[in-house]
Amino acid sequence: MLVVVALLLPLAISARVLPPEEAHEGRSRIARRSVAATTNVSCPLDFSILTKYTWINQACYPGANTTTCCLAALSGMGLATSEYLRVTGYFELPDAATTSVCLDEYQAQLDEIGVQQNVVTECSNTVNSSFNAAMFTRSPKLCLGIETVEDFRTIVGPTPVDTACQYLPDHGQCIVCISAMESLIGKLNSIGGNDHVECFDFVLIYAAGVVNVAGPWDEETAQCILAVRYNPPASNHTGLFIGLGAAGAALISIGAALIFLAVRRRRKAAVHREFVARNNKMLKQNAAALVWFDWTELKAATRGFSKKYLVGEGGFGSVYKGVLKDGRTIAIKRFRNCTPEGDIDFLNEVEVISKVKHRNLVVLRGCCVASTNTDGHQRMLVYDFMPNGSLADCLFEKNKPLLGWTDRRKIGIGMARGLAYLHAEVVPQIIHRDVKANNILLDENFNARVADFGLAKLAPEDETHFTTHVAGTHGYVAPEYALYGQLTDKSDVYSFGVCLLELMSSRRALAASDSPHICLVTDWAWTLMKEGRGIEVVDQAIRNTGSQEVMLRFVKVGILCAHLLVAFRPTMMEVVKMLEGDIDIPEIPDRPLPLTLDMADNENSCVSSSRSTTPHIEAVNQQELLR
């Protein structure tokens, strides 16, 4: 059951070559037609419409091109099968015997209208011919096993074809209908793969026999969808030429439309290829050893990037949990900005993280770059999945169990070691620039892993960076970086100090207080320490579960790291030794005078709210950052 549409015909022919065994089976069935004709089997197809559409005569004259003749014969079968679908709801004939009888009757009808060839036999026996009895008989091998209109609608659901092909008043609407059919054919083939290219015909006869209101035997429907030419009776040669000219013009219009669609599709394909090639070239120059994941593999691992698998979102995009076919659980970082302007952040993270390897840094397993009409441009990085989420999740989400002191101590030392490695053991050193609780991930044993290197910078030794573009998160950004764009490894130290104070207190970096001011955790902790109440910085829920001397040491290190003056902050290597008790913590210097005049009032308000956990504030003014 094969039908064709103008310039799509060569595609259909090339894609639909049957295996030799099926072609042989088809020829054997046709050879047995005389036997089937002697049974009580009858053909449910109506070929009488061929007395109206007799263009097959012109396509199948003696000596005519076989391909042209067989395509015309297929369109003739399309007229009959579309009407059969319209009446019965079935796409194909019930069995081989019925198909055999129908092919006999089809040839008889062709003989009656003057076709001087045995078209059915010749087209069935032609090498690589699509005209085969097996194609007209119901089979689970054809187009996803679809047999009825109900099956078809269950699989494809509502489609543009249902509206685009309903009425065909002019050539413009015909073009719209063809475009909708082309899209639906692609969708079905993508579902079933190359083994189901017969869906080409199913779509055409569905559009002609079910969707179109006028029905497949209507002139516009037959001409647009089934590529049938209408030859009205004429009393003279002038009428015949007018009819042929109109039909030719219609086919030319349809052909032009298809060419336009093909060119547009090629242009889209070129855009996709250019995107993938550009990113692959950049990545392979900087991270040739990475594993390259296939887009379909990652899509399947996340069930189409379902919201159920979404584990985090940020300015860069989203992070999904995925399960590969081999059972491995991964985290997929899907970038939001996939324009050329987004190349830098993506490449930067790949370049930085592919250079490092440490137990307290996330492990990059691979990447994926893809581009399709359906999903657009895609950039993704694949990491080990961290089952305990981020430090922010464990500290601030209400449904999370309390993070105990033992785990907090391990997390504090772990994130310090990870940053120390970036600053002191990698050449050139790496400045993270976005150290915060959300970017400290925790594995199954609550080991800290520093993550998200999208903003990281490779810094030549002893070089101080000045930039007008400040990156980072309010509350964690060092004041000299926020105000003057001065970036050094001590900027990360400040951010670490804020994280360490969050870890010890279960308070967010920025919190609203009873006064109109924003309360920074650094101000609050400094005020308590100055009053000799440093232990009160520690979360009351864990304050009595371990050595208060060690806890106080962690608090002091956090305050020292987050000092306003760069010169008083230790290096991350020194921080590790302080936390582990290998070196003493120096006396914490006084903080400089604040830029605001009401610091004392603000500090008092911070202290008064010290025993409450408050929501995160997204904005802060620069004067507050300096304090």
C-alpha positions as CSV (number, residue, x, y, z in Angstrom):
1,M,0.0,0.0,0.0
2,L,2.3,2.8,-1.3
3,V,1.5,6.3,-2.2
4,V,3.7,9.2,-3.3
5,V,3.9,13.0,-3.3
6,A,5.6,14.8,-6.1
7,L,9.3,15.4,-5.3
8,L,9.2,13.2,-2.2
9,L,8.9,10.1,-4.5
10,P,12.7,9.5,-5.0
11,L,13.1,9.6,-1.2
12,A,10.4,7.1,-0.7
13,I,11.8,4.7,-3.3
14,S,15.4,4.8,-2.0
15,A,14.3,4.3,1.6
16,R,11.9,1.5,1.0
17,V,13.8,-1.3,-0.5
18,L,12.5,-4.6,0.8
19,P,14.8,-7.4,1.9
20,P,15.3,-10.1,-0.8
21,E,13.2,-12.6,1.1
22,E,10.2,-10.2,1.3
23,A,10.5,-9.3,-2.3
24,H,10.6,-12.9,-3.3
25,E,7.6,-13.6,-1.1
26,G,5.7,-10.8,-2.8
27,R,6.5,-12.1,-6.3
28,S,5.4,-15.6,-5.2
29,R,2.1,-14.2,-4.0
30,I,1.5,-12.5,-7.3
31,A,2.3,-15.7,-9.1
32,R,-0.4,-17.4,-7.1
33,R,-3.1,-14.8,-7.9
34,S,-4.8,-17.2,-10.3
35,V,-5.2,-19.7,-7.5
36,A,-6.6,-17.1,-5.1
37,A,-9.0,-15.9,-7.8
38,T,-10.7,-19.4,-7.7
39,T,-11.5,-19.1,-4.0
40,N,-14.3,-17.2,-2.4
41,V,-12.1,-14.2,-1.5
42,S,-13.3,-10.9,-2.7
43,C,-11.4,-7.6,-3.0
44,P,-12.7,-4.7,-0.8
45,L,-10.9,-2.0,-2.8
46,D,-12.8,0.1,-5.3
47,F,-10.8,0.9,-8.5
48,S,-13.7,2.6,-10.4
49,I,-12.1,6.0,-9.8
50,L,-9.5,5.1,-12.4
51,T,-12.0,5.8,-15.1
52,K,-11.8,9.5,-14.0
53,Y,-8.1,9.7,-13.4
54,T,-6.5,8.1,-16.5
55,W,-3.1,9.7,-16.3
56,I,-1.6,6.2,-15.8
57,N,-2.1,5.7,-19.6
58,Q,0.4,8.4,-20.3
59,A,2.9,7.1,-17.7
60,C,2.7,3.4,-18.7
61,Y,2.7,3.5,-22.5
62,P,4.8,0.8,-24.3
63,G,8.5,1.6,-23.9
64,A,7.8,4.1,-21.0
65,N,10.3,4.5,-18.2
66,T,9.6,1.7,-15.7
67,T,10.1,3.8,-12.6
68,T,7.7,6.5,-13.8
69,C,5.1,3.9,-14.7
70,C,5.4,2.1,-11.3
71,L,5.1,5.4,-9.4
72,A,1.9,6.2,-11.3
73,A,0.7,2.7,-10.5
74,L,1.4,3.2,-6.8
75,S,-0.5,6.5,-6.8
76,G,-3.5,4.6,-8.4
77,M,-3.4,2.1,-5.5
78,G,-3.2,5.0,-3.2
79,L,-6.6,6.3,-4.5
80,A,-8.1,2.9,-3.7
81,T,-6.4,2.2,-0.3
82,S,-7.2,5.8,1.0
83,E,-10.9,5.3,0.3
84,Y,-10.7,1.8,1.9
85,L,-9.1,3.5,5.0
86,R,-11.9,6.1,5.0
87,V,-14.6,3.5,4.9
88,T,-13.2,0.7,7.1
89,G,-10.6,2.3,9.3
90,Y,-7.9,-0.2,8.2
91,F,-4.7,0.8,6.4
92,E,-4.0,-2.5,4.8
93,L,-5.8,-5.5,3.4
94,P,-6.5,-8.4,5.8
95,D,-4.4,-11.2,4.3
96,A,-2.3,-12.3,1.3
97,A,-5.2,-13.9,-0.5
98,T,-7.2,-10.7,-0.4
99,T,-4.2,-8.7,-1.6
100,S,-3.7,-11.2,-4.5
101,V,-7.3,-10.8,-5.7
102,C,-7.1,-7.0,-5.4
103,L,-4.0,-6.9,-7.5
104,D,-5.7,-9.0,-10.2
105,E,-8.7,-6.6,-10.2
106,Y,-6.4,-3.6,-10.3
107,Q,-4.7,-4.9,-13.4
108,A,-8.1,-5.6,-14.9
109,Q,-9.1,-2.0,-14.3
110,L,-5.9,-0.7,-15.9
111,D,-6.6,-2.9,-18.9
112,E,-10.1,-1.4,-19.2
113,I,-8.9,2.2,-19.3
114,G,-6.4,1.3,-22.0
115,V,-3.1,0.7,-20.2
116,Q,-1.1,-1.6,-22.6
117,Q,1.2,-3.2,-20.1
118,N,0.9,-5.8,-17.3
119,V,1.8,-3.1,-14.8
120,V,1.3,-5.1,-11.7
121,T,3.5,-8.0,-12.8
122,E,6.3,-5.8,-14.2
123,C,6.4,-3.5,-11.3
124,S,6.4,-6.3,-8.8
125,N,9.3,-8.1,-10.6
126,T,11.4,-5.0,-11.0
127,V,14.6,-4.9,-8.9
128,N,14.3,-2.6,-5.9
129,S,10.6,-1.9,-6.7
130,S,8.4,-0.7,-3.9
131,F,5.3,-2.2,-5.6
132,N,5.0,-5.5,-3.7
133,A,2.1,-7.5,-2.4
134,A,3.7,-7.6,1.1
135,M,3.3,-3.8,1.3
136,F,-0.4,-4.0,1.0
137,T,-1.0,-6.7,3.6
138,R,-1.4,-6.2,7.3
139,S,1.8,-7.0,9.2
140,P,3.5,-6.0,12.5
141,K,6.6,-5.3,10.4
142,L,5.0,-2.3,8.7
143,C,5.1,1.2,10.4
144,L,5.3,0.3,14.1
145,G,2.7,-2.4,13.7
146,I,-0.1,0.1,13.0
147,E,-3.2,-1.4,11.4
148,T,-6.1,0.9,12.2
149,V,-6.7,4.6,12.4
150,E,-7.1,4.2,16.2
151,D,-3.6,2.6,16.3
152,F,-2.2,5.5,14.3
153,R,-3.8,8.2,16.6
154,T,-2.7,6.4,19.7
155,I,1.0,6.5,18.6
156,V,1.2,9.9,17.1
157,G,-1.5,11.8,19.0
158,P,-2.7,15.2,17.7
159,T,-0.5,16.4,14.8
160,P,-0.4,19.5,12.5
161,V,-1.6,17.2,9.7
162,D,-5.0,17.1,11.4
163,T,-5.6,20.7,10.6
164,A,-3.2,21.5,7.7
165,C,-4.7,18.8,5.4
166,Q,-8.3,19.1,6.3
167,Y,-9.2,21.6,3.5
168,L,-7.1,22.2,0.4
169,P,-8.6,25.2,-1.3
170,D,-5.5,26.3,-3.1
171,H,-1.8,25.6,-3.7
172,G,-0.7,27.6,-0.7
173,Q,-2.7,25.3,1.7
174,C,-1.3,22.3,-0.2
175,I,2.2,23.4,0.6
176,V,1.3,23.7,4.3
177,C,-0.2,20.2,4.2
178,I,2.9,18.7,2.6
179,S,5.1,20.4,5.2
180,A,3.0,19.0,8.0
181,M,3.1,15.5,6.5
182,E,6.9,15.7,6.1
183,S,7.2,16.5,9.8
184,L,5.0,13.7,10.8
185,I,6.8,11.2,8.6
186,G,10.1,12.2,10.3
187,K,8.5,11.8,13.8
188,L,7.3,8.3,13.0
189,N,10.6,7.3,11.5
190,S,12.4,8.6,14.6
191,I,10.2,6.5,16.8
192,G,10.6,3.3,14.8
193,G,14.1,3.7,13.3
194,N,15.0,2.7,9.8
195,D,13.1,-0.5,10.0
196,H,9.8,1.5,9.8
197,V,10.3,3.8,6.7
198,E,6.9,2.4,5.4
199,C,5.3,5.1,7.6
200,F,5.7,7.4,4.6
201,D,2.7,5.8,2.9
202,F,0.7,5.5,6.1
203,V,0.9,9.3,6.6
204,L,-0.2,10.1,3.1
205,I,-3.2,7.9,3.0
206,Y,-4.2,9.0,6.5
207,A,-4.1,12.6,5.4
208,A,-6.1,11.8,2.2
209,G,-8.5,9.2,3.5
210,V,-9.1,10.4,7.1
211,V,-8.1,14.0,7.6
212,N,-9.3,15.6,4.4
213,V,-13.0,16.5,4.5
214,A,-13.5,16.1,0.7
215,G,-12.0,12.7,0.7
216,P,-9.2,11.1,-1.4
217,W,-11.1,11.1,-4.7
218,D,-11.6,14.8,-4.6
219,E,-9.5,16.5,-7.4
220,E,-7.5,18.8,-5.0
221,T,-6.9,16.0,-2.5
222,A,-5.8,13.5,-5.1
223,Q,-3.5,16.0,-6.8
224,C,-1.9,17.5,-3.7
225,I,-1.5,14.5,-1.4
226,L,-1.5,11.5,-3.7
227,A,0.3,13.1,-6.7
228,V,-2.6,12.1,-9.0
229,R,-3.2,14.1,-12.2
230,Y,-6.8,14.8,-13.1
231,N,-7.6,14.5,-16.8
232,P,-11.1,15.8,-17.5
233,P,-12.9,14.7,-20.7
234,A,-12.3,17.2,-23.5
235,S,-14.0,17.6,-26.9
236,N,-10.9,18.9,-28.6
237,H,-7.1,19.0,-28.2
238,T,-7.2,22.5,-26.7
239,G,-9.2,21.3,-23.7
240,L,-6.7,18.4,-23.2
241,F,-3.7,20.8,-23.3
242,I,-5.4,23.2,-20.8
243,G,-6.0,20.3,-18.4
244,L,-2.5,19.0,-18.7
245,G,-1.1,22.5,-18.4
246,A,-3.1,23.1,-15.2
247,A,-2.0,19.8,-13.7
248,G,1.6,20.5,-14.7
249,A,1.5,23.9,-13.1
250,A,0.1,22.5,-9.9
251,L,2.9,19.9,-9.7
252,I,5.5,22.5,-10.4
253,S,4.1,24.6,-7.6
254,I,4.2,21.7,-5.2
255,G,7.7,20.8,-6.4
256,A,8.8,24.4,-5.8
257,A,7.4,24.2,-2.3
258,L,9.1,21.0,-1.5
259,I,12.4,22.3,-2.9
260,F,12.0,25.3,-0.6
261,L,11.3,23.0,2.4
262,A,14.3,20.9,1.5
263,V,16.6,23.9,1.3
264,R,15.3,25.2,4.6
265,R,15.9,21.8,6.1
266,R,19.5,21.7,4.8
267,R,20.2,25.2,6.2
268,K,18.9,24.1,9.6
269,A,21.1,21.0,9.3
270,A,24.1,23.2,8.4
271,V,23.5,25.3,11.5
272,H,23.4,22.1,13.7
273,R,26.6,20.8,12.1
274,E,28.4,24.1,12.5
275,F,27.5,24.3,16.2
276,V,28.6,20.7,17.0
277,A,31.8,21.1,14.9
278,R,32.7,24.4,16.5
279,N,32.3,23.0,20.1
280,N,34.0,19.7,19.3
281,K,37.0,21.5,17.9
282,M,37.3,23.7,20.9
283,L,36.9,20.8,23.4
284,K,39.2,18.4,21.7
285,Q,42.0,21.0,21.7
286,N,41.6,21.4,25.5
287,A,40.2,18.0,26.7
288,A,40.9,15.4,24.2
289,A,40.8,12.6,26.8
290,L,37.2,13.2,27.8
291,V,34.5,10.6,27.2
292,W,32.0,11.8,24.5
293,F,28.5,10.9,25.5
294,D,25.7,10.6,22.9
295,W,22.8,13.0,23.2
296,T,20.2,10.2,22.9
297,E,22.1,8.3,25.7
298,L,21.8,11.2,28.1
299,K,18.2,11.9,27.1
300,A,17.3,8.3,27.9
301,A,19.2,8.4,31.2
302,T,17.0,11.3,32.4
303,R,13.8,10.1,30.8
304,G,13.8,13.0,28.4
305,F,15.2,15.4,31.1
306,S,12.1,15.0,33.2
307,K,11.5,17.4,36.1
308,K,11.5,14.3,38.3
309,Y,15.2,14.0,37.6
310,L,16.0,17.7,38.1
311,V,18.3,18.1,41.2
312,G,19.5,21.7,40.9
313,E,19.3,24.9,38.9
314,G,21.5,28.0,38.6
315,G,22.5,30.9,36.4
316,F,24.4,28.4,34.1
317,G,21.4,26.1,33.6
318,S,20.2,22.9,35.3
319,V,21.6,19.7,36.8
320,Y,19.8,16.4,36.3
321,K,20.3,13.0,37.8
322,G,20.7,10.3,35.2
323,V,21.0,6.5,35.1
324,L,22.9,5.0,32.3
325,K,22.1,1.6,30.7
326,D,25.0,0.0,32.6
327,G,23.4,1.1,35.9
328,R,25.9,4.0,36.7
329,T,24.3,7.0,38.3
330,I,25.6,10.3,36.9
331,A,24.9,14.1,37.2
332,I,24.3,16.0,34.0
333,K,25.0,19.7,33.9
334,R,22.9,21.1,31.1
335,F,24.0,24.6,30.1
336,R,21.3,27.2,29.4
337,N,23.2,29.6,27.1
338,C,24.1,27.6,24.0
339,T,24.7,30.6,21.7
340,P,28.3,31.4,20.6
341,E,28.5,33.9,23.5
342,G,28.1,30.9,25.9
343,D,31.1,29.1,24.5
344,I,33.5,30.7,27.0
345,D,31.8,29.5,30.2
346,F,31.4,26.0,28.8
347,L,34.9,25.7,27.5
348,N,36.3,27.3,30.6
349,E,34.8,24.7,32.9
350,V,35.9,21.9,30.7
351,E,39.4,23.3,30.4
352,V,39.8,23.9,34.1
353,I,38.3,20.8,35.5
354,S,40.1,18.5,33.0
355,K,43.4,19.7,34.4
356,V,42.7,18.8,38.0
357,K,42.3,15.6,39.9
358,H,41.7,15.6,43.7
359,R,39.5,13.7,46.1
360,N,37.9,16.9,47.2
361,L,37.0,18.1,43.7
362,V,34.2,16.8,41.5
363,V,35.2,14.4,38.8
364,L,34.3,15.2,35.2
365,R,33.4,12.0,33.4
366,G,32.6,13.4,30.0
367,C,30.7,15.8,27.9
368,C,28.1,16.0,25.1
369,V,27.5,18.5,22.4
370,A,24.4,18.1,20.1
371,S,22.0,20.1,18.0
372,T,18.7,19.0,16.6
373,N,15.5,20.6,15.2
374,T,13.5,19.3,18.2
375,D,15.9,20.1,21.0
376,G,18.0,22.9,19.6
377,H,21.6,23.5,20.7
378,Q,22.8,21.4,23.7
379,R,25.9,21.5,25.8
380,M,26.3,19.1,28.7
381,L,28.9,18.0,31.2
382,V,28.7,14.6,32.9
383,Y,29.9,14.2,36.5
384,D,29.8,11.6,39.2
385,F,26.5,11.9,41.1
386,M,26.7,13.2,44.6
387,P,23.9,11.5,46.6
388,N,23.9,13.9,49.5
389,G,23.5,17.0,47.3
390,S,25.1,20.3,48.3
391,L,26.2,21.7,51.6
392,A,23.4,24.3,51.2
393,D,20.8,21.5,50.9
394,C,22.1,19.8,54.1
395,L,22.2,23.0,56.1
396,F,19.2,24.9,55.1
397,E,16.5,22.5,53.8
398,K,14.0,21.7,56.5
399,N,13.4,18.1,55.4
400,K,17.1,17.2,55.7
401,P,18.4,15.4,58.8
402,L,20.7,17.4,61.1
403,L,24.3,17.5,59.9
404,G,26.4,16.2,62.9
405,W,29.6,17.6,64.1
406,T,31.8,14.8,62.8
407,D,30.5,15.3,59.3
408,R,30.8,19.1,59.6
409,R,34.4,18.8,60.7
410,K,35.2,16.4,57.7
411,I,33.4,18.8,55.3
412,G,35.3,21.9,56.5
413,I,38.7,20.2,56.1
414,G,37.7,18.6,52.8
415,M,36.6,21.9,51.1
416,A,39.8,23.6,52.5
417,R,42.0,20.8,51.0
418,G,40.2,21.1,47.6
419,L,40.8,24.8,47.4
420,A,44.4,24.5,48.7
421,Y,45.0,22.1,45.8
422,L,43.7,24.6,43.3
423,H,45.7,27.4,44.7
424,A,49.1,25.7,45.5
425,E,49.4,22.5,43.6
426,V,48.1,23.4,40.1
427,V,50.2,25.4,37.7
428,P,49.0,28.0,36.9
429,Q,46.9,28.2,40.0
430,I,43.1,28.2,39.7
431,I,41.0,30.8,41.3
432,H,37.5,29.4,41.7
433,R,35.6,32.8,42.1
434,D,32.3,31.2,43.1
435,V,33.0,29.3,46.4
436,K,29.6,29.0,48.2
437,A,27.6,26.4,50.0
438,N,25.7,25.4,46.8
439,N,28.9,24.6,45.1
440,I,30.2,22.3,47.8
441,L,28.8,18.8,47.0
442,L,28.7,15.9,49.3
443,D,29.2,12.2,48.3
444,E,27.7,9.2,50.0
445,N,30.2,9.5,52.9
446,F,29.8,13.3,53.3
447,N,33.2,14.0,51.8
448,A,33.2,17.5,50.4
449,R,33.7,18.0,46.7
450,V,34.3,21.5,45.3
451,A,32.2,21.9,42.2
452,D,31.1,24.4,39.4
453,F,34.2,25.8,37.7
454,G,32.3,27.8,35.2
455,L,33.7,31.1,36.6
456,A,37.1,29.8,37.5
457,K,40.3,31.6,36.2
458,L,43.7,30.3,35.5
459,A,46.0,32.7,37.3
460,P,49.8,33.0,36.5
461,E,51.9,33.0,39.7
462,D,52.1,36.2,41.7
463,E,49.8,38.0,39.3
464,T,46.9,40.1,40.6
465,H,43.9,40.4,38.3
466,F,41.8,43.5,37.9
467,T,38.4,43.2,36.2
468,T,35.4,45.3,35.6
469,H,33.2,42.2,35.4
470,V,32.8,40.9,38.9
471,A,31.5,37.3,39.1
472,G,30.2,35.5,42.2
473,T,27.3,35.4,44.6
474,H,26.3,38.2,47.0
475,G,27.4,37.5,50.6
476,Y,30.4,35.4,49.5
477,V,32.3,37.9,47.3
478,A,35.3,39.5,48.9
479,P,35.0,43.3,49.3
480,E,38.1,44.3,47.4
481,Y,36.8,42.2,44.5
482,A,33.3,43.5,44.7
483,L,34.3,47.2,44.8
484,Y,37.6,47.4,42.8
485,G,37.6,44.2,40.7
486,Q,40.9,43.1,42.5
487,L,41.0,39.3,42.2
488,T,43.6,37.0,43.9
489,D,43.5,33.6,45.6
490,K,42.6,35.5,48.8
491,S,39.2,36.2,47.2
492,D,38.5,32.5,47.4
493,V,39.8,32.5,51.0
494,Y,37.2,35.1,51.9
495,S,34.4,33.0,50.3
496,F,35.7,29.9,52.1
497,G,35.5,31.8,55.4
498,V,31.9,32.6,54.8
499,C,31.1,29.0,53.9
500,L,32.9,27.8,57.0
501,L,30.9,30.1,59.2
502,E,27.7,28.9,57.5
503,L,28.8,25.3,58.2
504,M,29.4,26.0,61.9
505,S,26.3,28.1,62.5
506,S,23.7,26.7,60.1
507,R,23.0,30.4,59.2
508,R,23.0,31.7,55.7
509,A,25.7,34.1,54.4
510,L,23.1,36.9,54.2
511,A,20.2,37.1,56.6
512,A,17.5,39.6,57.5
513,S,17.6,40.9,61.0
514,D,15.2,42.9,63.2
515,S,16.7,46.2,62.0
516,P,16.4,47.5,58.4
517,H,19.9,46.3,57.7
518,I,21.2,43.2,56.1
519,C,23.1,41.0,58.5
520,L,26.1,39.2,57.2
521,V,27.2,36.0,59.0
522,T,30.7,37.4,59.1
523,D,29.5,40.5,61.0
524,W,27.4,38.4,63.4
525,A,30.3,36.0,64.1
526,W,32.8,38.8,64.6
527,T,30.6,40.6,67.1
528,L,30.1,37.4,69.2
529,M,33.8,36.7,69.1
530,K,34.8,40.2,70.1
531,E,32.4,39.9,73.1
532,G,34.1,36.6,74.1
533,R,31.0,34.5,73.1
534,G,32.6,32.8,70.0
535,I,31.2,29.4,70.9
536,E,27.7,30.8,70.4
537,V,28.5,30.9,66.7
538,V,28.2,27.1,66.6
539,D,24.8,25.7,65.9
540,Q,23.1,25.0,69.3
541,A,22.0,21.6,68.1
542,I,25.6,20.3,67.8
543,R,27.4,22.6,70.3
544,N,27.6,19.9,73.0
545,T,28.3,16.9,70.7
546,G,32.1,17.4,70.4
547,S,35.1,19.2,71.5
548,Q,34.1,22.9,71.9
549,E,37.8,23.8,71.7
550,V,38.0,22.3,68.2
551,M,34.7,23.9,67.2
552,L,35.9,27.3,68.4
553,R,39.1,26.8,66.3
554,F,36.9,26.3,63.2
555,V,34.9,29.5,64.0
556,K,38.2,31.5,64.5
557,V,39.5,30.3,61.2
558,G,36.3,31.3,59.4
559,I,36.4,34.8,60.9
560,L,40.1,35.1,60.0
561,C,39.5,34.0,56.4
562,A,36.7,36.4,56.0
563,H,38.6,39.4,57.3
564,L,38.0,42.6,55.4
565,L,41.7,43.3,54.8
566,V,43.4,40.9,52.3
567,A,46.7,41.0,54.1
568,F,45.3,39.4,57.2
569,R,43.8,36.4,55.5
570,P,45.8,33.2,55.5
571,T,46.5,31.0,52.5
572,M,44.4,27.9,51.9
573,M,47.4,25.7,52.8
574,E,47.7,27.5,56.1
575,V,43.9,27.1,56.6
576,V,44.2,23.3,56.3
577,K,46.9,23.2,58.9
578,M,45.0,25.5,61.2
579,L,41.8,23.3,61.0
580,E,43.8,20.1,61.6
581,G,45.5,21.7,64.6
582,D,49.0,21.6,63.1
583,I,49.7,25.3,63.5
584,D,48.3,27.9,65.9
585,I,45.7,30.4,64.9
586,P,47.1,34.0,65.0
587,E,45.4,36.7,67.0
588,I,42.5,37.9,64.9
589,P,43.2,41.6,64.0
590,D,40.6,44.2,64.5
591,R,38.4,45.0,61.6
592,P,38.6,48.5,60.0
593,L,36.0,51.1,60.7
594,P,32.9,50.6,58.6
595,L,31.7,52.9,55.9
596,T,28.3,53.1,57.5
597,L,27.8,55.2,60.6
598,D,25.4,52.8,62.3
599,M,27.6,49.7,62.5
600,A,27.1,49.3,66.2
601,D,23.3,49.2,65.9
602,N,23.6,46.8,63.0
603,E,25.9,44.5,64.9
604,N,23.5,44.6,67.9
605,S,20.6,43.6,65.6
606,C,22.7,40.7,64.2
607,V,23.5,39.5,67.7
608,S,19.9,39.7,68.7
609,S,18.8,37.5,65.8
610,S,21.7,35.1,66.3
611,R,19.5,32.2,67.4
612,S,17.2,32.2,64.3
613,T,17.8,30.9,60.9
614,T,16.5,33.3,58.3
615,P,15.9,33.3,54.6
616,H,18.5,34.1,52.0
617,I,18.6,37.7,50.7
618,E,19.5,38.0,47.0
619,A,20.7,41.6,46.9
620,V,23.1,43.6,49.1
621,N,24.6,47.1,48.8
622,Q,28.3,47.5,48.3
623,Q,28.8,49.3,51.6
624,E,27.4,46.3,53.5
625,L,29.8,44.1,51.5
626,L,32.8,46.1,52.7
627,R,32.0,45.6,56.4
